[in-house]
Amino acid sequence: MMSPYWVMMGLILILTPIICWLFTIGREHTRTPLNTAFQVIHDKRYYLHALGYLFIIRWKALTDDLNEPIKIKTGNWTDWIYAFEGEITLWVQQTFENALLTEFLNFHYLFIYLFLIYITTVYFAYVGERDMTDKVTLNYLLIYALAVPYYLFLNVEVTSSWIPGMKALLYHDGWYTVFYATHDPLDNAVPSLHVAIPFGIILLNWLHCKEKGIKMREWTHWPYHLFIVVNTILFIFTIAYLGIHWLVDIPLGMLVGGIGALFIHHLQPRMRNDHGGMFEGVTKKKVVNHTFWEGAATLVLLFLVLSAVSYQENNIDDRVSMRLGGGDSTYEILTPLSYGDEVTTSITNLDESLTLQFSIVWVDESVSAMDQGVIDWSEIENNHTVYFVEPGETMDVTVTDAKLWHLVILHNSAEKLDDVIEVRIINDYGEDQMWKAVALSLPSMWMTGFVIHRLKRLKQAGRSFIDSTPSHLWEEE
């Protein structure tokens, strides 16, 4: 089977011309002639958009590298979400589970999501919508940046690691396992970027039309807008069905997407110099005003984040990392180490009567045991060393293999699903990288402060929240 990389490249090559052609039928005048494409890219500086995508890929890699090492301090908040929401997503999965549906949604969740981010930028560039090209590109870059502090400091495990009987239909399935284990920490459930990013596009489309006085259904790109809406609805169902996100992740994803869309909508006209230079109208008084209000919002959010970390550190002995019903298996990811480094994994069986089993496996060697949402524990037993953690006991295992991804695969051998084992896993990477996590989170906090401050100023000026005109022009009016 082809790797995810080559599948993605195939989709880009095949679907890009089809999508651009299909959604411009009847609107052929909007198409950019291919012989002018490079000139358009140069004149409208679209090469900066490509650089932006490369930048955010690097930012995501830095964030993911920090996720596991700081978790010893940040813990997780899954028990809070579970107490609020319960097992609704389990009902969704069991009601609709079907092998063909699972295969389709696995493909859609990974490949169509990534393709949608890419093709939306290409589509708007192709039809000559410069401003929307800017905005949807920034949408991916900045909404991910907005999500960073939530992913690093407010960890929530995926539903399949917590709800007994919930299958990981995506994560425990052949080479999907390898891809996601090496690219996607499984405690980044809140918020859902599969909701936030497409919702951000939808809101940007609406803000664009609303400000220009265009009715959505009369907009030239209404069919493409509907295409985004339909896929977003499908993503919402998918994240619940596949055993990934909690339902609360949906409104939280919409909130993050909304903040990102408002930030981009109000910032893009300045970046494009549509109303003068980037810093036109900036005065010392305005700089002080922005610094005070947006700095205050940043400090409040930083205080909340550090308070959450302090709470988790103080309650580490009460921490529960995962829950396994009878017959369930799940895994914890250990990130690659540098040469000479090590990670000590402490696994505590919090149950009073049941024995926990686990094995540590290289990610690439786990594929044969991953089949349609279920880990074949007999495959693990036959090919790898299995450890037993007795009730109430803790076992420490040290891993020193450099440059390799590992899975700590856990199993509850009880026959009854209701015989649930709660597990605490503490991974000590021996290095305090909290300051890096805080530094990567500050842009998100400032952007949130900017949006709050901007909306406040618009209200005070008696202007609509959709008005993206730079404030120095308000004074001239």
Summary of the structure (lengths in Angstrom):
residues: 477
radius of gyration: 24.0
end to end distance: 62.3
largest distance: 76.8
contacts: 1538
relative contact order: 0.13
helix: 60%
strand: 12%
